[in-house]
Amino acid sequence: MLRVLTLSTLFPHAAQPTLGVFVERQTLGLASLDDVGLEVVSALGLPPWPALLHPHYAPRARLPRQEDWKGLTVHRPRFRAMPKVGKAQAARAMAKALLPRLRALRSRFPFDVIAAEFFWPDGAAAMHLSRALGVPFSIKARGADIHYWGARPGIGEQILEAGRAADGLLAVSSALKADMVTLGLPAEPIRVHYTGVDLDRFKPIDRHAAKARLGVEGPLLVTAGALVPRKGQDLVLEALSELDDATLLIVGDGPDRSALHRYARDNGLAGRVRFLGNRPHEELPRLLAAADVMVLASQSEGLANVWVEALACGTPIVISDVGGAREVVDRSEAGRLVGREAGAIAAAVRDLLAAPPAPAAARAAAERFSWDRNARELREHLGALVR
């Protein structure tokens, strides 16, 4: 029996049920294996009072400190996090708060390995906890932790220290592994660990009927992701201006929402754009399967789950040529890789609308991504660290 402690600040909870659903799904897959015991520690970084009363933090402060989440035992300890300032201290603060709790937990659940699911602050905190507890640890890189946090002064240095100290490292794509090496991490311990996709839930449906249920006529595009500059929804909106008869669904929320609303209104697009906000992950298959094209103009990615989920629905994708994009769009039926420029995005969409690939052909590009394979490979990786 391999006993795993999954450490992840990116994990869903009642206040943010779509947060880190890819981590949740991976963890459920690993926990389902007969020879794995697993518990989750999802620490909550919260500011001191009175900032704790802010609507952004108050719902998280009310979460239970331990709960059963879809059959997983999830611990939600708190650590002190200062908004905007003090971010570089987050990993040490997290480790300091967790250490006594993990020592107590080990008397009941003597975990063999710590699996950190993001480099910052999870991976750096795992390094401190590993040293204190004498337990090996692994860190999984997912994209923004390397491309964004890895470039932040005071944080990038801690990411390098943690990565060099880790017993094992994972990357969601070969491209991200290369970026980790460029950052200064050793190549030898990095294993590429692809995401999975639920092929029973994400599958082609009658697209015409699905559009009718949404009240859409003509071409339908969808983009999904946090509304932040890095995801490039502004470029997708600009491209929509060149696609006269298309409708765009924007799934997600974030600080750019107001600016994107204004752009749509000021450029005569409001009638062709629907801002759906954060939607339960269970709703995503019908939205992706209804679309003619999924578009995502990210500035950086590791390997976005929504790329694979759209393809599993038989929907081709138009994405920027970043991260593991070439590992997903490995055939013309999967879609097009483009520069982060509205004209290029619009041209690629027009190309796919003019000669759409058969849904089965687009789906074939996703069929090599499996949660079963993901779980088996993760079990093998973590087990080797213990041996």
JOBEL-V951837 format. One line per field, one symbol per residue. psi: psi as a letter, one per 20 degrees, with the letter a starting at -180 (. if undefined). burial: 1 if it has 24 or more other C-alpha atoms within 12 Angstrom, else 0. A space follows every 10 residues. Layout:
psi->???
burial->???
//
This chain:
psi->ppopopooin pqrhhmijpk hhggggghgg hiqhkpppqp onqooqrrqi hhiqhhhghh hiqqiqrook ipoppmqqqp ppphqjhiig gghggghhgh hhghhhhhnm qhqpopjqhp igghghgghg ghikpqqqpp pifhhghfhi ippighhhgg gghhiqhqqq qirhghghhg ghhjqqhgip ppnqrrqnih goqqrohghh ghhikpqaqp qqqprqmqhh ikhhhgghhh hjnhjqqppo prraiigghh gggggijkih ijppoiapqq hhihghghhh qhpppolqhq rfophhghgg hhjjoqqoqq mqckgiigmj qhihbqprrm pgghggghgh ghhhmpqphh hghhiiiiop hggggghggg ghhhhg.
burial->0111111111 1110000111 1111111111 1010011111 1111111000 0000001001 1010000010 0111111111 1000001111 1111111110 1100000000 1111111111 1111111111 0010111111 1111111111 0000110111 1111111111 1111111111 1010110011 1111111110 0111101000 1000010011 1111111101 1111111111 1110011111 1111011001 1001000010 0111111110 1001111111 1111111111 1111111111 1111111111 1111111111 0111111111 1101111111 0110011110 1111111011 1101111110 1110110
//
